[in-house]
Amino acid sequence: MKTLRVNTGSRQAAYENLKPEYRDLGNRGLVARVGLDEIPPACDPIGPENKLVIAQSLLAGTILATSGRMSIGGKSPLTGGIKEANIGGMIGKALTAHGIKLLIVEGAPANDDLFILLVKNDGSPELIERNDLVGMGNFTLVHQLREAYGQDSEMLVIGPAGEKLFRNACILATDYSTKEPCRAAGRGGLGAVMGARRLKAIVVQKAAKPYRAQPARPEEYRAASSALHKAIAENGAVQARTKYGTFGGVRKNAETGILPVKNFRSIPFDGIDKIDAQAIVDQLDRNGGKYGLSCQTGCLIKCSNYYVDKGGRHTASSLNYEALGLCGPNLLIDSLDTVAEIKQICDDAGIDAIEMGAALGLLMEAGILAWGDEKAAIDMAKQIVSGGEFSNEFQMGIEAFGTFLKVERIPAVRGQSFAAYDVRVNKGMGFGYLAGTMGADHTVGGGDPDAEGSYVKSTIFKMNMMAAFDSVFCLFMMQPILMDKTIAASFFKVLSAYFGQPWDMQRLLKVGSDSVTQEFQFNQAAGVGKAVMPKMFVDEKSGISCSAFDIDYEDQTARIQAAYLGGSLS
Ligand code: SF4
């Protein structure tokens, strides 16, 4: 496979050989390595020196289910450290079909010209000036680009938010089932990193001669993959996820106080019957929506959906737990239709729905919007994305936004909003926010306390685990592999047959620990300081679990960082 390097400053796009040391890296691990090799850690995240790094999986180009998920990274405008966001949709497979393992977008035009990158059927890349696309929302954009470059093209796009360098802007990818730009590299503001390159879209035409990866032991690889796929498809937890998507835990999270309610007050939510997993499935059935959809070909879990509201109007795709939690109960809103509408506004503008939900919560906290006012929430989301009042302050991220609003309860670590989990109940996740490399990102991983109450060992294990699985495929494959020894054995047979060498959990964890180590190295060089748990979680007890976030974290997080940077990981 190869590297495609694109420079919007010099207006060049050309292939390079993939460095040998990158060959056995994938997704998050490759982003971490390239970030350290190529991005000056002290650079301005939205300045010309930052780069957008797009990396394919360790097993890209194989038949392994969900290995078409890819990672996007760079220096985060929100956290100031390295950021990796894993993204579904078809774009990873489309790039891989052209043999592109790594795509680096760098530079910035001297003027404000806007570009798209077109990868043509024959693989040749072209940067095309498209100033006519300035300010265009993602749905119209994808429609127009498909008209121009082919209905079977796959895309990565930014909306107006990315163009305007909103620090909470995301990047959207086109989805297999719905064809819509509804799959997000959501966290960390990577849309602004792409926007700073003045790159509006990456359009990939169907490869004339698709690349296929060659396993070291092809027959064994095929047999092991088939066995793994069969076991995954028959797994009960997977089947539940196919039906209920990412919503399976909504009710339990509400009962335990994990669900964010009224700007993370961890209190009972009266509207739970209207938004739990069964309510969502019932509503989709009733209104002609769909669930059990896959974001990319070959996925066996199929957690996605096509949302249709009570009026029979299709309003959103790939509605997910995070958007529901932050744009629903967090605002005391119990209407799925409203949540879907806010999610769609975010997808069109290219904004992380988690950040939007958190920001609307701050506006309610400040008394500017009334709690539970659905119309006001939708109108405000529209106003913010279209440059109206509060847009300038919102785009700096919720920490700055909350400070501007003079709100004290701001659920953010390192400038990034909490995902939809209250950390007074899910304390391990809160500890992971503080100990990890990416702020309040729920995919970083946090552990449980040991007999002495220490989170150090378990969190290192969890962070390595998350980074390792993120380097291979969709994180939803992790659960059945960790819970079922037979599935795990099949998975390691797949890796062993592909690489022609024995793979086991230790080797996989090494992939993760290398990645996290490089992320810590980047952050240290970038001067990323200590993370602090917001006082609201420390001072206020959960109204359900009656506990506060009471982990004595400073020493423990310092020990974790020292373990990675000092090379003393076991
Ligand atoms: S499990 Fe869901 S998010 Fe993961 S690849 Fe499949 S459809 Fe996409």
Residues whose N, C-alpha, C, O or C-beta is under 5 A from the ligand:
A	BS01	SF4	T66 G88 L293 S294 C295 Q296 C299 I301 K302 C303 S304 C474 F476
